[in-house]
Amino acid sequence: MNIITSVEKFFKNFLPSPFSIAILLTLLTILFAYLAQSNESSNSILEIVQFWERGIWDKALMVFALQMMLMLVLGYSLALSKPIENFINYFLKFCSSNSRAALIITFLTILISLLNWGLGLIFGAIFVKKVGIYASKNNVKINYPFLGACGYSGLMVWHGGLSGSAPIKIAEKGHFLSDKIGVISLEETIFSELNITVSILLIFIVPTLMYFLAKKIKVAEHVISVENKTSENNNNKTLSEKIDNSFIFSKIIGTLLLIYLFIKHMYITDGSFIASINPNLINLWLLSFCIFSHKNLSSFIKSVNKAIISAAGILIQFPLYFGIMGIMKYSGLINVLSDFFISISSENTFPIFTFLSAGLVNIFVPSGGGQWAVQGPIIVEAANYLNLSISKSVMALAYGDQITNMLQPFWALPLLGITKINAKDLLPYTLILLLIGSVIFITCLLIF
């Protein structure tokens, strides 16, 4: 526990807010870009700052930021819908012990997070809270923070799933690294033999280990308050309010969108369905399911209002990371860092160094999209020089980015808010997940 206490003190005493870190990283990048210049081509501080501004307003990157915001918000909204609530309620009756609850929560959270990280994050949080209420009502002894870690486990798998920032971005035409690597289909990344193996191992090994760990840790009777829902008064509504609150209207709109998407991919889209998946497609599917799943448009908008708070970090931090990428790209700093990476790497060690460096960077850049904008160009340059697989390098970065979410508390904030668990009580158990996941990722990167 001494190591856990030390990590906890580090986050509390030495690690500023993610936005402050983004500013500090920007200043350090400007300084590093100035000091690392060669005599042949040197830029003034003012020119480097202009590179930063150029990166901030890069159109392709701004589109990327909006895509990632929508992916989180729509996934969050879907998690608050009635079908997801009913899905959770069905499995509650099987959570009759701490170990069973740990197994079910972890398994379902990982599975859903591979579909969408925003949905998985909020699904896990709501599930844990409902298990807490269920345990209180039925006198089931549980370890609530441990189950909270189980509900957060999706953040250690999400980047290898259908909403993974790096894989889905490079599958889109005209992405910001398309001139270096072209378009790489999800068949080569998310649906590759490497990632399918990793995903299967995560789905079965992690829940199983959490099941047995749940049998060993201390449990206690848990008491959690039950929130009373206020009923809506449907009398005396105006025509506009009736449209907003119409069950039939929202179902018609949702159904029409789903039919359109089905027809598009059956008869319009060229090539396979997997090859056509990109951020825009995922967001359109999410929007369709959200409208269809909520009881009316008013309910959908209320869920979006709740979800939008969680996207604040993307909105304000992504432009700063794009600025950092602009400095590295236009000042030549990418080449300097790529040369260093190449000098310490070989064909066998490069994926491992990528994984470890991505895990370290994620502590300071707690966003897969922001990290891809900053670190992606470096990884691509080095992989091209070493003539290594770009798709495997991208997945190594994705694995490293996601695993240290078990150490970095930024994305745990929505879960902590919903479950009312303290971060210091969650951290000892998420560190266990970090160790389990690291073994799986490194082993598979060495084998494939």
C-alpha positions as CSV (number, residue, x, y, z in Angstrom):
1,M,0.0,0.0,0.0
2,N,3.0,2.3,0.4
3,I,3.4,2.6,-3.4
4,I,-0.3,3.4,-3.8
5,T,-0.1,6.0,-1.1
6,S,2.9,7.6,-2.8
7,V,1.1,7.7,-6.2
8,E,-2.0,9.2,-4.5
9,K,0.1,11.9,-2.9
10,F,1.8,12.7,-6.2
11,F,-1.5,13.3,-7.9
12,K,-2.7,15.4,-5.0
13,N,0.3,17.5,-4.4
14,F,2.3,17.7,-7.7
15,L,-0.1,17.1,-10.6
16,P,-2.0,20.3,-11.7
17,S,-5.3,20.3,-13.6
18,P,-5.3,18.8,-17.1
19,F,-5.8,22.3,-18.6
20,S,-2.8,23.6,-16.6
21,I,-0.7,20.7,-17.8
22,A,-1.7,21.5,-21.4
23,I,-0.5,25.1,-21.0
24,L,2.8,23.9,-19.3
25,L,3.4,21.4,-22.1
26,T,2.8,24.1,-24.7
27,L,5.4,26.4,-23.1
28,L,7.9,23.5,-22.8
29,T,7.3,22.5,-26.4
30,I,8.0,26.1,-27.5
31,L,11.2,26.2,-25.5
32,F,12.3,22.7,-26.7
33,A,11.6,23.6,-30.3
34,Y,13.8,26.7,-30.0
35,L,16.7,25.0,-28.3
36,A,16.7,21.8,-30.5
37,Q,17.1,23.7,-33.7
38,S,20.1,23.2,-36.0
39,N,22.2,26.0,-37.3
40,E,21.0,25.5,-40.9
41,S,17.4,26.2,-40.1
42,S,16.5,28.3,-37.1
43,N,13.2,29.9,-36.1
44,S,12.6,32.8,-33.7
45,I,10.4,32.4,-30.7
46,L,7.8,34.5,-32.5
47,E,7.9,32.2,-35.5
48,I,7.4,29.2,-33.2
49,V,4.4,30.8,-31.6
50,Q,3.0,31.4,-35.0
51,F,3.5,27.6,-35.7
52,W,1.5,27.1,-32.5
53,E,-1.4,29.3,-33.7
54,R,-1.3,27.6,-37.1
55,G,-1.8,24.2,-35.4
56,I,-4.7,25.5,-33.2
57,W,-6.8,26.4,-36.1
58,D,-6.0,23.5,-38.4
59,K,-9.3,22.7,-40.0
60,A,-8.9,18.9,-40.0
61,L,-7.9,18.9,-36.4
62,M,-10.9,21.1,-35.4
63,V,-13.2,18.6,-37.1
64,F,-11.5,15.8,-35.2
65,A,-12.2,17.7,-31.9
66,L,-15.9,18.0,-32.7
67,Q,-16.1,14.4,-33.7
68,M,-14.6,13.3,-30.4
69,M,-16.9,15.6,-28.4
70,L,-19.9,14.2,-30.1
71,M,-18.7,10.6,-29.6
72,L,-18.5,11.2,-25.8
73,V,-21.7,13.2,-25.5
74,L,-23.9,10.9,-27.6
75,G,-22.4,7.8,-25.9
76,Y,-23.1,9.4,-22.5
77,S,-26.7,10.3,-23.6
78,L,-27.3,6.7,-24.8
79,A,-26.2,5.4,-21.4
80,L,-28.9,7.5,-19.7
81,S,-31.7,6.1,-21.9
82,K,-34.5,3.7,-20.7
83,P,-33.3,0.7,-22.7
84,I,-29.8,0.9,-21.0
85,E,-31.5,1.3,-17.6
86,N,-33.7,-1.8,-18.2
87,F,-30.6,-3.7,-19.4
88,I,-28.8,-2.9,-16.1
89,N,-31.9,-3.7,-14.0
90,Y,-32.1,-7.2,-15.6
91,F,-28.6,-8.1,-14.5
92,L,-29.0,-6.6,-11.0
93,K,-30.7,-9.8,-9.7
94,F,-27.5,-11.7,-10.5
95,C,-25.3,-9.4,-8.4
96,S,-26.1,-11.4,-5.2
97,S,-22.5,-11.2,-3.9
98,N,-19.4,-9.0,-4.1
99,S,-17.7,-11.5,-6.4
100,R,-20.6,-12.0,-8.8
101,A,-21.2,-8.2,-9.0
102,A,-17.5,-7.7,-9.8
103,L,-17.6,-10.3,-12.6
104,I,-20.8,-9.0,-14.2
105,I,-19.9,-5.3,-13.9
106,T,-16.4,-5.8,-15.4
107,F,-17.5,-8.1,-18.2
108,L,-20.4,-5.9,-19.4
109,T,-18.5,-2.6,-18.9
110,I,-15.5,-3.9,-21.0
111,L,-17.8,-5.3,-23.7
112,I,-19.8,-2.0,-24.0
113,S,-16.7,0.2,-23.9
114,L,-15.4,-1.6,-26.9
115,L,-18.4,-0.3,-28.7
116,N,-18.2,3.3,-27.4
117,W,-16.1,4.7,-24.6
118,G,-18.6,7.4,-23.5
119,L,-21.4,4.8,-23.3
120,G,-19.1,2.4,-21.4
121,L,-17.9,5.0,-18.9
122,I,-21.4,6.1,-17.9
123,F,-22.9,2.6,-18.2
124,G,-20.3,1.3,-15.7
125,A,-20.9,4.2,-13.3
126,I,-24.7,3.8,-13.3
127,F,-24.4,0.0,-13.0
128,V,-22.1,0.4,-9.9
129,K,-24.5,2.9,-8.3
130,K,-27.5,0.6,-8.9
131,V,-25.6,-2.4,-7.5
132,G,-24.9,-0.2,-4.4
133,I,-28.7,0.6,-4.0
134,Y,-29.5,-3.1,-4.6
135,A,-27.0,-4.2,-2.0
136,S,-28.4,-1.7,0.5
137,K,-32.0,-2.9,0.0
138,N,-31.1,-6.6,0.1
139,N,-28.3,-6.5,2.8
140,V,-25.7,-7.8,0.4
141,K,-22.1,-7.2,1.7
142,I,-20.0,-5.5,-1.0
143,N,-16.8,-3.5,-1.4
144,Y,-18.2,-0.4,-3.1
145,P,-14.9,1.2,-4.2
146,F,-13.7,-2.1,-5.6
147,L,-16.9,-2.4,-7.7
148,G,-16.3,1.2,-8.7
149,A,-13.0,0.1,-10.2
150,C,-14.8,-2.7,-12.1
151,G,-17.2,0.0,-13.5
152,Y,-14.2,2.0,-14.6
153,S,-12.4,-0.9,-16.4
154,G,-13.8,0.1,-19.8
155,L,-11.3,3.0,-19.9
156,M,-8.5,0.5,-20.1
157,V,-9.9,-1.1,-23.3
158,W,-11.7,1.7,-25.2
159,H,-8.9,2.8,-27.5
160,G,-8.9,-0.7,-29.0
161,G,-12.7,-0.5,-29.7
162,L,-14.9,1.1,-32.3
163,S,-14.6,4.6,-30.7
164,G,-10.8,4.5,-30.5
165,S,-9.5,7.9,-31.5
166,A,-6.4,6.9,-33.4
167,P,-7.7,3.9,-35.3
168,I,-11.0,5.5,-36.5
169,K,-9.3,8.7,-37.4
170,I,-6.7,7.1,-39.7
171,A,-9.6,5.2,-41.4
172,E,-11.0,8.5,-42.5
173,K,-10.1,10.1,-45.9
174,G,-8.2,13.3,-45.6
175,H,-7.1,12.8,-41.9
176,F,-4.1,15.0,-40.8
177,L,-1.5,12.3,-41.4
178,S,-3.0,11.0,-44.7
179,D,0.0,12.3,-46.7
180,K,2.3,10.1,-44.6
181,I,0.3,6.9,-44.2
182,G,-2.8,7.2,-46.4
183,V,-6.0,5.7,-45.2
184,I,-5.8,2.6,-42.9
185,S,-9.0,0.6,-42.6
186,L,-10.2,-0.7,-39.3
187,E,-9.6,-4.2,-40.7
188,E,-5.9,-3.5,-40.1
189,T,-6.3,-2.0,-36.7
190,I,-9.3,-2.7,-34.5
191,F,-10.3,-5.8,-36.5
192,S,-6.7,-7.1,-36.8
193,E,-5.6,-10.4,-35.4
194,L,-3.6,-8.6,-32.8
195,N,-6.4,-6.5,-31.5
196,I,-9.1,-9.2,-31.7
197,T,-6.8,-11.4,-29.6
198,V,-6.2,-8.6,-27.1
199,S,-9.9,-7.9,-26.8
200,I,-10.9,-11.5,-26.2
201,L,-8.2,-11.8,-23.5
202,L,-9.4,-8.6,-21.8
203,I,-13.1,-9.7,-22.0
204,F,-12.5,-13.0,-20.2
205,I,-9.3,-12.6,-18.2
206,V,-10.0,-9.3,-16.5
207,P,-13.5,-10.1,-15.2
208,T,-12.4,-13.6,-14.0
209,L,-9.5,-12.1,-12.0
210,M,-11.7,-9.4,-10.6
211,Y,-14.1,-12.2,-9.6
212,F,-11.5,-14.0,-7.6
213,L,-10.0,-10.8,-6.1
214,A,-13.5,-9.8,-4.9
215,K,-13.6,-13.0,-2.8
216,K,-10.4,-12.0,-1.1
217,I,-11.0,-8.3,-0.2
218,K,-13.0,-7.0,2.8
219,V,-16.7,-6.4,2.3
220,A,-19.3,-4.7,4.4
221,E,-22.9,-3.8,4.4
222,H,-23.4,-0.8,2.1
223,V,-26.0,2.0,2.5
224,I,-26.7,4.3,-0.4
225,S,-29.6,6.8,-0.7
226,V,-32.3,6.2,-3.3
227,E,-33.1,9.2,-5.4
228,N,-36.8,10.0,-5.9
229,K,-37.7,10.8,-9.5
230,T,-40.2,13.6,-10.1
231,S,-43.0,12.8,-12.5
232,E,-43.7,15.1,-15.4
233,N,-47.0,17.0,-15.6
234,N,-48.3,16.4,-19.2
235,N,-51.4,18.7,-18.8
236,N,-51.7,22.0,-20.4
237,K,-48.7,21.7,-22.7
238,T,-48.3,23.9,-25.8
239,L,-48.1,22.4,-29.3
240,S,-44.3,22.9,-29.3
241,E,-44.0,21.2,-25.9
242,K,-46.2,18.3,-27.1
243,I,-43.8,17.8,-30.1
244,D,-40.8,17.8,-27.8
245,N,-42.4,15.3,-25.4
246,S,-44.0,13.1,-28.0
247,F,-43.0,9.5,-27.7
248,I,-44.3,8.7,-31.3
249,F,-42.5,11.6,-32.9
250,S,-39.0,10.7,-31.5
251,K,-39.6,7.0,-32.5
252,I,-40.4,8.0,-36.0
253,I,-37.3,10.3,-36.4
254,G,-35.1,7.6,-34.8
255,T,-36.5,4.9,-37.0
256,L,-36.1,6.9,-40.2
257,L,-32.5,7.6,-39.4
258,L,-31.8,4.0,-38.7
259,I,-33.5,2.9,-41.9
260,Y,-31.4,5.4,-43.8
261,L,-28.2,4.1,-42.3
262,F,-29.2,0.5,-43.1
263,I,-30.0,1.3,-46.7
264,K,-26.9,3.4,-47.1
265,H,-24.6,0.5,-46.0
266,M,-26.5,-2.2,-47.8
267,Y,-26.8,-0.4,-51.2
268,I,-24.9,2.8,-51.4
269,T,-21.5,2.4,-49.6
270,D,-18.8,0.9,-51.7
271,G,-16.6,-1.9,-50.2
272,S,-17.2,-3.7,-46.9
273,F,-19.0,-2.3,-43.9
274,I,-15.9,-2.4,-41.8
275,A,-13.9,-0.4,-44.3
276,S,-16.5,2.3,-44.3
277,I,-16.5,2.9,-40.6
278,N,-15.2,6.4,-39.6
279,P,-15.9,9.0,-36.9
280,N,-18.8,10.5,-38.8
281,L,-20.5,7.2,-39.3
282,I,-20.2,6.2,-35.7
283,N,-21.6,9.5,-34.5
284,L,-24.6,9.2,-36.9
285,W,-25.4,5.8,-35.6
286,L,-25.1,7.0,-32.0
287,L,-27.4,10.0,-32.8
288,S,-29.9,7.6,-34.3
289,F,-29.9,5.2,-31.4
290,C,-30.1,8.1,-28.9
291,I,-33.2,9.6,-30.5
292,F,-34.8,6.2,-30.8
293,S,-33.9,5.0,-27.3
294,H,-35.0,8.1,-25.3
295,K,-38.8,8.4,-24.6
296,N,-38.9,11.7,-26.4
297,L,-36.8,14.5,-27.8
298,S,-37.0,16.5,-24.6
299,S,-35.5,13.5,-22.7
300,F,-32.8,13.3,-25.2
301,I,-31.9,17.0,-24.9
302,K,-31.8,16.8,-21.1
303,S,-29.4,13.9,-21.3
304,V,-27.2,15.9,-23.7
305,N,-27.2,18.8,-21.3
306,K,-25.9,16.4,-18.6
307,A,-23.4,14.9,-21.0
308,I,-22.0,18.1,-22.4
309,I,-20.2,18.9,-19.1
310,S,-18.0,15.8,-19.5
311,A,-16.9,17.1,-23.0
312,A,-15.6,20.4,-21.6
313,G,-12.1,19.0,-21.4
314,I,-12.1,18.1,-25.1
315,L,-13.4,21.5,-26.0
316,I,-10.8,23.6,-24.2
317,Q,-7.8,21.3,-24.2
318,F,-7.8,19.9,-27.8
319,P,-6.9,23.2,-29.4
320,L,-3.8,23.5,-27.1
321,Y,-2.7,20.0,-28.1
322,F,-3.2,20.9,-31.8
323,G,-1.0,23.9,-31.2
324,I,1.7,21.6,-29.8
325,M,1.4,19.5,-32.9
326,G,1.7,22.6,-35.1
327,I,5.0,23.5,-33.3
328,M,6.4,20.1,-33.7
329,K,5.3,19.8,-37.4
330,Y,6.4,23.2,-38.7
331,S,9.5,23.7,-36.6
332,G,11.0,20.3,-37.4
333,L,10.8,19.0,-33.8
334,I,8.9,15.9,-35.0
335,N,12.1,14.9,-36.9
336,V,14.3,15.4,-33.8
337,L,12.0,13.3,-31.6
338,S,11.6,10.7,-34.3
339,D,15.3,10.4,-34.7
340,F,15.7,9.8,-31.0
341,F,13.0,7.2,-31.0
342,I,14.7,5.4,-34.0
343,S,18.0,5.5,-32.2
344,I,16.8,3.5,-29.2
345,S,14.4,1.1,-31.0
346,S,14.6,-2.1,-33.0
347,E,11.9,-4.0,-34.9
348,N,11.1,-6.0,-31.7
349,T,11.4,-3.2,-29.1
350,F,9.7,-0.3,-31.0
351,P,6.1,-1.5,-30.2
352,I,7.0,-1.8,-26.5
353,F,8.7,1.6,-26.4
354,T,5.6,3.0,-28.1
355,F,3.3,1.4,-25.6
356,L,5.4,2.6,-22.6
357,S,5.9,6.1,-23.9
358,A,2.1,6.4,-24.7
359,G,1.3,5.4,-21.2
360,L,3.6,8.0,-19.8
361,V,2.3,10.7,-22.2
362,N,-1.3,9.8,-21.2
363,I,-0.6,10.8,-17.6
364,F,0.0,14.4,-18.8
365,V,-2.3,14.4,-21.9
366,P,-5.4,12.5,-20.6
367,S,-7.2,12.3,-23.9
368,G,-6.7,9.8,-26.6
369,G,-7.5,12.3,-29.4
370,G,-5.2,14.9,-28.0
371,Q,-2.4,12.4,-27.5
372,W,-2.8,11.1,-31.1
373,A,-2.5,14.7,-32.4
374,V,0.8,15.2,-30.4
375,Q,2.4,11.7,-30.4
376,G,0.9,10.3,-33.6
377,P,3.2,12.1,-36.0
378,I,6.3,11.0,-34.1
379,I,5.3,7.4,-34.1
380,V,4.4,7.5,-37.8
381,E,7.8,9.1,-38.7
382,A,9.7,6.5,-36.7
383,A,7.7,3.5,-37.9
384,N,8.1,4.6,-41.6
385,Y,11.9,5.0,-41.1
386,L,12.2,1.6,-39.5
387,N,9.8,0.1,-42.1
388,L,7.5,-1.3,-39.4
389,S,3.8,-1.8,-39.5
390,I,1.9,1.5,-39.0
391,S,-1.3,-0.3,-37.9
392,K,0.6,-2.2,-35.2
393,S,2.4,1.0,-34.1
394,V,-1.0,2.8,-33.8
395,M,-2.4,0.0,-31.7
396,A,0.7,0.0,-29.4
397,L,0.1,3.7,-28.9
398,A,-3.6,3.0,-28.3
399,Y,-2.9,0.4,-25.7
400,G,-0.4,2.6,-23.8
401,D,-2.8,5.5,-23.9
402,Q,-5.7,3.5,-22.4
403,I,-3.9,1.5,-19.7
404,T,-2.7,4.5,-17.7
405,N,-6.3,5.7,-17.4
406,M,-6.2,3.4,-14.5
407,L,-3.6,5.7,-12.9
408,Q,-4.8,9.1,-14.3
409,P,-8.0,10.1,-12.6
410,F,-9.2,12.6,-15.2
411,W,-11.8,10.4,-17.0
412,A,-12.9,8.9,-13.7
413,L,-14.5,12.2,-12.7
414,P,-18.0,11.3,-14.2
415,L,-17.9,7.9,-12.4
416,L,-16.8,9.5,-9.1
417,G,-19.6,12.0,-9.4
418,I,-22.3,9.4,-10.1
419,T,-21.2,6.8,-7.5
420,K,-19.9,9.3,-4.9
421,I,-16.8,7.2,-4.5
422,N,-13.6,9.0,-3.4
423,A,-10.7,8.9,-5.9
424,K,-8.3,7.7,-3.1
425,D,-10.5,4.7,-2.4
426,L,-10.8,3.9,-6.2
427,L,-7.0,4.1,-7.0
428,P,-5.7,1.0,-5.2
429,Y,-8.0,-1.2,-7.3
430,T,-7.5,0.5,-10.6
431,L,-3.8,0.0,-10.1
432,I,-4.5,-3.8,-10.1
433,L,-6.3,-3.3,-13.4
434,L,-3.3,-1.4,-14.7
435,L,-1.0,-4.4,-13.9
436,I,-3.3,-7.0,-15.4
437,G,-3.8,-5.0,-18.6
438,S,-0.1,-4.2,-19.0
439,V,0.8,-7.9,-19.0
440,I,-1.9,-8.7,-21.6
441,F,-0.9,-5.8,-23.9
442,I,2.9,-6.3,-23.7
443,T,2.6,-10.0,-24.2
444,C,0.5,-9.7,-27.3
445,L,2.7,-6.9,-28.8
446,L,5.7,-9.2,-28.4
447,I,3.9,-12.2,-30.0
448,F,2.2,-10.6,-33.0
